[in-house]
Amino acid sequence: MRYRDKIGVATAVAIALALAGACLLYLNRSDMAVLSGIGGAYTATWIACAGGFAFAVMSLGFQLCMWGKRWWDKNKEDGAHKQRQHDYEAKLLSMLDLLSAEEERTLAWMVQNNTNTILGETGTRVLHSLVTKGLLQQATGTGELFNWPHLPPDFVWEELQRQRTRYMAVKVDGHPWRIHWMAR
């Protein structure tokens, strides 16, 4: 049994003891006079009642302190996680300024066509580079080997939309890896 559980059990016993003492004192003051025949029982009941209440208050206070510490630790950990996530996103978004011309054309095609999904073979050099940088992810599910859907994380897509004017200025001739029919 963990220490926290032992304190919980002790709290319940202390509350029961305090309530039992309070009931005996109440019955003694009423017409029943339960403790009148016993000399030191009246004082012992008061001591048990006061001690039970005191211990119950202390153990409840201890449990509240433990709950507060767990809450504080959890929120402090959540804050650190959010900071790491923010740093990771900032690192990925900074890569948007370091793109090659082909990679920028690929993202520009997505922005110009207002689609956050692009189909392509997983081994395509440009797609592989964007996936490696974390700017695109392979979609889950099923697909064809040569037309697997790829999409950017939500925060990357939002940034692409914010920089829409930059990507609208990029000249894109059709799908980024479309092969002209005469070149086949």
Phi, psi and omega in degrees: 000130180288158181301320181298322180290323178297319178297321179297318178294317180297324178297316180297318179295318180296319178294319179297318179296316180295319179292320177298316178298319179296320178296316178299318178295321178295315180296326179292326180282338180278191183289345184286324179048061185297319186264011187290329183278347184253124187294299186272358184292327181296314179294318180297323179294319177297317180296316179296318181295312181294317179296319178298314178296318180297314180294322179297316179296318179296314183290325175294320176297319178298317179296321177296320177296318179295319178297317179298320179295315178299318180297316181297313180298319181296314181292324177295320178293321177297321179296319178294321178296317179296323179294317178297319179296317179297318178296319179297314180296318179297322179295316180293319181292332177292339178288343178297335179276351184249022185280149172285171181297320180294318179295319179294322177296322179297312179293325178296320178300319180296317181291316182294327178267004177053045177230136179260013178235136177228136180265143177181162178290138183300327183276000179301134186302315183293314179298316180300319179295316180292323177292318179298322179285347180089006181276340174229154177228146174289134178289149178277164179108208182247158179187173177277152182300322184268354178224059180274131180289137175233143179215152179280155171300158184304317183291330177289317180297320178297321178292321177298322178291324177294325180263029185305318182297324178298316184279337176288337180280345180283132180278122180234125177258086178076196181298141187305325180238034174289136177259126180300144186297335180281341183270355184285000000 
